[in-house]
Amino acid sequence: MRILLAEDDCSQAESIKAWLEMDGYNIDWVERGDYAILAIEQHQYDCVLLDRGLPQATGDEILQSIRRKQKDIPVIFITARDSIDDRVDGLDMGANDYLVKPFSLEELSARVRSQIRQKQVHASDEICYAHLVLNTQAKTLTSHGNLVNLTAKEFQIVHMLMQRPEHVVTRERLEESLYAWGDEIESNTIEVYIYQLRKKIGSQMIKTIRGLGYRMNRDQ
């Protein structure tokens, strides 16, 4: 799961980033509103944490930009603006949730989990392909009815591939979903994960499209 954190208070941002990384999320952090708009245009996020008082572009402007493009990304305002009018205005503008500073990191985690769950409710809990059944809520994969033991990153990869099994997913897109900015990635990291997945679900289930990426194999 990848989250964008747009917060210009460096100390608070570092605390939030470290906390959510312990929850298993990949966090991209920007300090300016225009950088947040650019990041959202270039990457896919599961949730956006948005301060309203950002430089260069306000949180309100960023949210309006997101909703104009009909992006269904869950957005949580994290802000010191605490009046009832501020909260109502933020939610009416299209924010999914509104968290007033100072807040507990435990509560932030719970609200992020809630928004991601609500987004996933709109999709089927199960994705089936050939003899594979992936349950997005339970975070499980079965093959011929037998549970397959996957790491978190292996689960993310097979989830991406099974969402649109006829489409090629590029190596770059897979890396982007697994790692935040600044993470060190070995040149063969994705290849290693694909190799391990093939050992677990069948060597023919994932096809390499040379020069492009990977997809599920319909010709097995």
C-alpha positions, 0 to 999 in steps of 0.5 A, a space after each residue: 500500500 502506498 500513501 502520499 503525505 503532504 505536510 510542510 512541518 518536517 518534524 511532524 512529517 517524519 513522525 507520521 512517516 516513521 509510524 505508518 511505515 511500521 504499519 507496512 505502508 510505503 510513504 512518499 512525503 512532499 513539503 509543497 502543494 505543487 509537488 503533491 499535485 505532480 506526485 498524484 498525477 504521476 503515481 497511484 496512491 491508496 490514500 493521501 494525507 493532506 495538510 490544508 496550509 501547504 505552500 505553493 498550493 493549498 490542501 484545498 487546491 490539491 483536493 479540488 484538483 484530485 476531485 476534478 479528475 474524478 480520482 477516487 483516492 481516499 483523502 484525509 485532511 490533517 490540519 490545525 483548522 479545528 472549527 466546526 465550519 472548517 471541518 464541514 467545509 473540508 468534508 463538503 469539498 470532498 475530503 473523506 475524513 478530517 483529523 485535527 492536529 494535534 492527533 495521536 498516531 494510533 488514531 491516524 493509523 485507524 483512520 487510514 485503515 478505515 479509508 482503505 477498507 472502504 475503498 476496497 469494499 467497492 471491489 470484490 473481496 475475491 479475484 479468481 484466475 485459473 486455479 488461483 483465488 486471491 482474497 483482498 480482505 483476508 490477504 490470502 491466496 489459494 491454489 487448487 484450494 490450498 493456501 499459498 504462503 506469501 510475503 507481503 510484497 509477493 502478495 502485492 505483486 500477484 494482486 496487481 497482476 490478477 487485477 487485470 490479468 490480460 494486461 502487462 504490468 511493467 517492472 517499473 510499475 511493480 517497483 513503484 507499488 512496492 517501494 517509496 521514494 529513496 528506497 534502495 532497490 536492487 536491479 533484479 529485485 522484481 525478477 527475484 519476487 517473480 521467481 519465488 512466486 512462480 515456485 509457489 503458484 506454478 512456473 507457467 502462471 506468470 508470463 514475461 513479456 520481453 522488454 515490457 513486463 509481466 502478465 498472467 499467462 492465459 496460454 498455460 
